[in-house]
Amino acid sequence: MLAMSLALNGVVLGSILLLFSLGLTLIYGVGRVVNFAHGALFSLGAMTGVWCTQLGLPFWLTLIVAPIAVGLVGVFIDWAILARIRDRPMVDSLLLTFGLALLITGILYEFGGRTVQIMPVPGALGGVAAVGGLSLPVYRIFVSVVAIVLTVALILFLQNSRWGLRVRAANDNPEMGACLGIDRERLMHSVVGVSAGLAAAAGVAGAPIFTAYATVGDKILILAFMTVILGGLGSLRGAVVAAYVVGMIIVFGEGYFGGQAALMALFSMVMAMLINWPRGFFGEGRVE
Amino acid sequence: MNAHALPAGADAVLRYENLNAYYGTSQILHGLSFDVPAASVVCLLGLNGMGKTTTLRATMGLVDRTEGRITLNGREVRGPTFKRSQMGVTLVPEDRKVFANLTVAENLEVARRPTGAADDFTFEDAVRIFPRLGERMNQKSGTLSGGEQQMLVVARAMLANPAYMMLDEPTEGLAPNYVEAIATSIRAARDRGIGIILVEQSLPLALAVGDWFHIIENGQIIQSLGREEALADAQRIEKALTVE
């Protein structure tokens, strides 16, 4: 019974991580930027969700409005800031996005992010559902379904649209993509926008579970970096598998051995991967 | 002739005028000047490290700094790499650079840029010139052999329907049957009006397809020859391209 309950929580955390990590992977793949500000965008999404509900927007509308708003912030961030250091050494983007994360967090502190905000679960998604003798919270099932639907939609779009083809080509080799006429700047604006929107969707959907405050995205960011490393830098299908692996390790570790043990197990696995299989689960990640 | 319209009075030519190129503080090209007429193959010959690849990369805006002018049909080739490509110049780099996680068909599709001209290169043309690619359309290009990858990058560049195509050592390390396929593709591109710069260590291929030959040493052209002159002087050129 405990194992089933933990498995559901593992799927929920894995799904949140998946939405978050796909964006991180895309931004790294196309722009070669390790985006430390991604956690702050998750927090911004969660806080935007809270602000929207405080303004009286229904939950369903909030779930759409907040990711779009944060996605536009992402486009602006890429146009105004990240584009200025394109193709500079990676340490520049690390420092810049770290500063950007502090800036966004600081702004969130000034607008209610110092205190933990509770985002209520809508009535229709409250309560528990009986599945195979287990009582499972409906909202957690909903979050998993939303995350999986968004992920499948993104992957289908990447596989079947001209935009997706260009993103995957630039992900493989940005310089060659440019030699074939791919406008990497516009592509990056859209990639950062979509990635920020996904992070915000994770933040809003996760807010009733993780609550909302200025630094709520920090723990997710660390787990997401572990996800991206396990999956292989720039590997989308690696990120999909790794997100659920990380979710399960954290939740089962916490359930049976405590939180510290879970983190130790995860970090040990990541170190082993980095040493022995730096290209990730499918061997297709990038080694810089 | 594919459709990259000429401004009134302009020559159909890719023109290099007094081109200098730098990586950091190192100057690689020293006042390079030459023309690449439409529907011709211009071969850049020389030992490694003399500036042949740098000439191609400078054309695409992939070196740190350049001076001088490159013009395409009278318009200056400048700005970011994608804009240069959209002007009608494309590069087939020396180390293949397929999009390894994309299929063969996807590699071709991402490059495909129809101009609307009747003689645009199509998927069918690519498969006719390189039948092996037709058999592998749904295969991830990273799993192709070296020769097949080389065919793919040449076909990919042709599908962009450029006015000018630059090939950097396209036959390096290839088996003879692949070399012949590459030669066929170069002739097919030239026959459709595409101007070609061919950087090649293999003199036999250069002589088989080239119209003009420039020997580069230390970032400067030290000798230029027409086709007849190059054929007559092949032994001496071969010697000049051999490290003693």
Interface residues (C-beta under 8 A of the other chain):
Chain A: L165 R166 R168 A169 N171 D172 N173 E175 M176 G177 A178 C179 L180 G181 I182 D183 R184 E185 E284
Chain B: M60 L62 P80 T81 F82 S85 Q86 T90 L91 P93 K97 F99 A100 N101 L102 E106 N107 E109 V110 A111 R113 R156 A157 A160
